[in-house]
Amino acid sequence: MLVVKNIETLYGLVMALRGVSLELAEGKITAILGSNGAGKSTLCKTVMGMLEDQPDKGTIWLDDKRIDRKDTEDIVNLGLAYVPEGREVFEELSVLENLQMGAYIRRGSQSKATLKRVYELFPRLAERSKQLAGHLSGGEQQMLAIGRALMMRPRIMLLDEPSLGLSPLLVKEIFATIVQVNQQDDTTMLLVEQNAAMALKVCHHGYVMENGRFVLAGTPEELMADEDVREFYLGIRSEVSVKGYQRYKRKKRWR
């Protein structure tokens, strides 16, 4: 459905993405795991056309149509929606106005039905529809950011760190909604996450990114079985001494 082929993205003289390639299967959740600064957000912004004159090399395809270097507005009109890291809601607008902003490319009758769907997924947004977005809690703002993206009824959603700064209870709630949208609305998703444990529970395929490149890819089962993923991303150490602690700091095998 969405194919990224060998893209390179530059920030000045710094290469943020190094020959990155991936494929999003239609109707599935694809996760990208990686630490802060690995290049995950840069990949999302490159796909969405948010970085001027980027990618520097490589191509991005949607349904056999090349979309790299298109304007963000054109990419959104093709059915891609982006939920940015840090939520970035319109703080001085109400909850309802924020959601309406997400539906600006759709007809009024269509957006009314979608608004009802968003309120079903996030009842708290319905309760706070007249409240200013800036007065919401962090978890409620994340719900609003996702709901705003859903208002355009996207074919593909790019979610950038949806669990960032949320309590474990809210993280479970957000991820349960992501699965619900994927299964019930058949929405294809690219999930960018540092929370590897949660991402691997919900995704169908995953990639591990470090220093602007993918170092590992596979099914959730394959990634969870990988010794490096278990130790460095899931915090499960296998090499321990008889006293119960690791004798040395092991280097990652993919380096």
N, C-alpha and C positions, 0 to 999 in steps of 0.2 A: 504493500500500500504506500508506505513512505520509505524511500531508499536513499541513504546518504553514502556517497562514494568518495572515499579517499580525500576528505576535505582538510584543508589547512587554514587556520584563522590566526591572524596576526594582531597583536596589540602593540603598535609602534614597531619596534624591532624584536619584540618577544613573540615567539610562536606559541600560542595558547592551545591550539589543536594541531596534532601531528598525524596526518594521514588517517583520520577517523572514518570508519565505514560501519554502517549498521542498517538493519532492515526492521521495520515495524510490521508485524503480521496483523491483518485486519481483524478487528474484534478482540484483540489480545492486549494484555498489559506487559509492556517491556520495561524493565528497570535498569537504571544505570547507577551503580554503586561507586562511591569514591569519597575521599576526604575533602575537606574544604580546600579550594584552590586547584583541584584536579582538572578542571576544565568543563565540568558538567553544565553549569549555567551558561558558559560561553557556547556550548553546543546548542542549547535551546535557543539562545538569542540569534545564533547563526541561521538555524532552521527558520526562525520567524522573520528573518530579514531586518533585525534590529541593530545590526552592526554595519556601519557604512562601508561599502566596497568589500564586504566579506561574504563568503570565504575567499581567500586569496587563491586557492587552488581547489579542485574537486567539484563535484556536482551534487545537487539534491533533487530528487524526483518524487512527484506525487502522481500516482496513476499514469506512469509513463510520460508525464509532463514535467519539464524541467522548471523548478521554482527558485533556484538559487539566484541571488541578486535582484529578485523582485521586491517591490515595496511591501512593507508589512501589511498595509491595507489590502493589497491584492491577495496576499497569502491568507489573511483572515477570511476573505470572501470565498476562498477555496475550501474552507471548512476546518481550519486549524485554530485552536484557541490556546492561549498561554496563561497559566497561573504562576505569576512570578514569585521568586523567593522574597520573603518579607511582606507578602500580601499586596501592598501598594493599593489599598482601597482609597476612594476619594473621601477623605475624612470630613470635609465640610458639607457633604451631601448625605441625605438619609439613606437608610438601607435600601428602600424601594428605589430611590433614584440611582443608586449604584447598580442595582440589578437591571434597571431600564437602560443604563448605559451599555450593558453587555448585549442588549438586544437591538442596538441601533441599526443593524443591517437587516432586521426581520420585520415582517408586517405585524400590525397591532393585534390581529386576531390570533396569530401564531404565538406571539410573545405572551399573551394572556394564559394560554394553555401551558406554556413552558414555565411561567411564573408559578402557576399552581403546582407543577412538578417540583420546582426548586423548594417551595414551602413544604411539600411533603417530605423531601429529603432532609431539610433543615427547619424544623418547626420553630426554632428560636429566632430565625430570621423573620418569620411571619409575626411573631410576638413583638419584635422590635422594628417593624417595617418603617415607622416614622422617626425612629431614633437616629441621631447622627452617627455615621460609621466610625468617626474618631472616638466615640464614647463606648464602643464595644470592647470586649475582652479580646485577647490575642486569639483564642480559639474561635470566637464568633467572627472575628475579622477573616480568619482562614476559611470559615464556612462561606462568608460573603464573597471572598475572592473566587472560590470554586463555583459558587452559585452564579456569580457574574459571568464566568466563562461558559457555564451551562446554558445561559439564556440565549446564546446564539446557536444552540443545538449543534455543536461541533461534531465533525466526523472523527477528528483526532484532538486529544487534549494533551498538552505538555505541562506537567506538574513539577515545579521546581521546589524541592524541599518542603513539602506540605506539612511535615511533622516538626519543623524547626520551631523551637521555643515553646512547645505545647507539653502539657502534662501527659503522663502515660495513658490516663483514661481518655483524654481528648484525642490522642494519637490513634487509639483503637477505634474511636468513633469516626474519625476522618477516614481512616483506611477502610472501615466497613462500608462507608458511603461510596468510596472509590470503587470497591468491588461491585456494589449494587448498581452503580451507573454503568460500569463495564458490562455486566451481565444482562441487565434489564433494558438498557438503551443501546446496547451493542456499540459502545463508544471505544474506539481504539485509544490506548493511552501510552505515553512515554513518561515514566515515573523516575524522577531524579531524586536520589535519597542518600543521606549519610547513615540513616537508620537501616542498616543492612538486614537485620533480623525481621523487621516488619515488611520491608520491600520484598524479601524472598518468600514471605508467606503468601503474598497476593499476586506476584507476577507469574507469567508463563515462560518468560525468557529473560535472561539478565546479562549485563556486561559489567566488568570491573574496569574503572578508569583511573589511571595514575599519570601525572605529568603530561596531560593532554593527549594520551593515547589509550587505547583499550589493551589491557594485558591478559584478559580472560573473558570468556563468554560461554554460556551454556544454559541448561534448564536450572530451575531453582534447586533441584535435587543434586545436580552435578556441582553447582557452586557451593552448596552447603557441605558437600563431601570433600571439597578441596581443602587441603591442610592449611594453605595460606589464608584463604577466606575465613576459615574457622578461627584461626588464631588472630589475624590482624583486623578482621571486620566483625566477627561475632564474639570475640573475646574468649574463645575456647582453646585452651592450651593442651596439647597432647604430649609434648616432650617435657616430662617432669622427672625430678629425681626421686629417690626413695623417701626423701623428707617432704615431698609434696609440692615443691616449687621448681620453677624452670632453672636449669643450671646456667644457661647462656641466652643471649638475645639472638634468635635465629633470623637470618636474612630471608627475604621473600625469594622464592624459587624463580619467579618470573623476571627478576631484575637481571 
